[in-house]
Amino acid sequence: MRVNIVQIKEMKQKGEKIAMLTAYDYSTAKIVDQVGVPLILVGDSLGMVVLGYENPIPVTMDVMIHHTKAVVRGTSNALVIGDMPFMTYTISTEDALRNAARFMQETGCQSVKLEGGVTVAATVKRIVQCGIPVCGHIGLTPQSVHQLGGWRVQGKTPEAASQLLKDALALEEAGAFAVVLEQVPTPLAALISKKLGIPTIGIGAGNGCDGQVLVIHDIFGLSDRVPKLAKKYADVGNLMRQAVTGYYTDVRSGAFPTDANSFTMDESILADLE
Ligand code: KIV
């Protein structure tokens, strides 16, 4: 049975920390799901870690749908969240509803995420009213990286801190089931987490959040650079390099394939051909 949003909200009430990880393909999603991580985000960070863009802005609905379908196929336990790409929920509420519906109908995911607070609260409310669970995302919102002037910690001035609190409360009021807090000072994230009834999921927001999310390439050590907010749990890049080097060496020396990797046939058929 898949995790649902009621269980996620109950985890906060019980004081259970909530883990979320990104995944972008079937095989990785299968591993994350089998470990028991309850929330999998098909983040538009895939634009950077999978597709090599500088930011998530070039990511389109079609790309997100393609990857979210693969992640859903690899999971049976986790609640899968499809990340709504740049400008797919801000042009009009109608557009936002159509795109949220595409995620649900075409991929089979169980919820969507979108960036912004007060300014998107009415849209969040309409999506939720249509029966689609929404996860909010405030603080450093990567789709607005140019507007924010770079990848910097948010909420450091009195005005910005107060706005972030208003944004979080507006998302809760609109019916979001959780809110991602990205690159927010630890004490402010802790305060927001205390004020909200719904879980906060932090990334670079300290240990006072109700849960944590990381980009899976960062924990695998596969990113070009592991950011300060993340922790590398394995050197998967090095393991992959070893495997590729081993294969390359074996092919060049003739050590691969051996009989164990090859197939036989009736010798008489071959003799007739010769
Ligand atoms: O796109 C993403 O992976 C995200 C997380 C970092 C929260 O938005």
Residues whose N, C-alpha, C, O or C-beta is under 5 A from the ligand:
A	BS01	KIV	T22 G43 D44 S45 V180 V213
